[in-house]
Amino acid sequence: MIAYDKLPRRSLQLRAMLSRLRTMLRPRDPSAWYDVGLAYKYLHDWHRSVKANQRAVDLYPEREYAAWWNLGIAATALHDWALARKAWRGYGIDLPDGDGPIEVNWSETPVRLPNGETVWARRIDPARAVIRSIPFPESGFRWHDIILHDGASNGEREVRGKRYPVFDVLERWEASAIPTTCVDVICRSDDDAQLLVEVFESLEFAAEDWTTTIRPLCQACSEGLPDEFHVHDPLEVKPDRREFGVAAPVDCIESVVPAWVAESPDTRAFVAMHAEE
């Protein structure tokens, strides 16, 4: 079976062309149309993906047919909410009525960004999620970006005995206006770090202690289920020095961090700040 999501763009274009030739030879074969829609999904050619997947489900309208799901993804990318609802219901998902964007409160889930970084997000419909973690600036993504993600899981994460599927991000659906800033501080205790996080949360922004929350993984573990027996190279950590990712306006950070330091100068200190370019 071909892993379309791993193919370079030129190979995807070739697969799309070959699949279209199959539809000319076998116009009533839903699998041929499905393959066309699949290739165009990974090419982010949403109009063509809609047309191919629509043809596939017209020929084979059974529930849980993957073409319904890919039709829902493509329709969501195009903000075609009527078609998206039709696709999700065709697959067998019960959704509330409405005309605009689909808004449901599904569970938290990890999502993998195009650079391989995995962050946590809250699903708001079958194909969209709001990023809840603070991604590294070099990822090109931000806290509270709304992302469009694939339907098939690609790995798992286990938290307190519960397993969560990892979904690959296809593209940013709506950008967040909140920039990411890297803040280096001296922080002698976990309580000091937690207080800084809580202050930003109280202001309806976010901060994350990357020094203690980031875990490097190899590709095999990232796309599987990480376990304690496969040891990866740890991040280089300097005693008492921590790096925070902060999702907040720069002027807010410039007010909060000095005030946090001033409350306990013996255990806290500001080192440096690197704003997103």
Buried (B, 14 or more C-beta within 10 A) or exposed (E): EEEBBEBEEEBBBEBBEEBBEBBEEEEEBBBBBBBBBBBBBBBBBBEBBBBBBBBBBEBBEEEEBBBBBBBBBBBBBBEBBEBBBBBBBBBEBEBEEEEEBBEEEEEBBBBBBEEEBBBBBBBBBBBBBBBBBBBBBEBEBBBBBBBBBBBEBBBBBEEEEEEBEBBBBBEBBEEBEBBBBBBBBBBBEEEBBEBBBEBBEEBEBBBBBBBBEBEEBEEEBBBBEBEEEEEEEEEEEEEBEBBBBBBBBEEBBEEBBEEBBEEBEEBBBBEEBEEEE
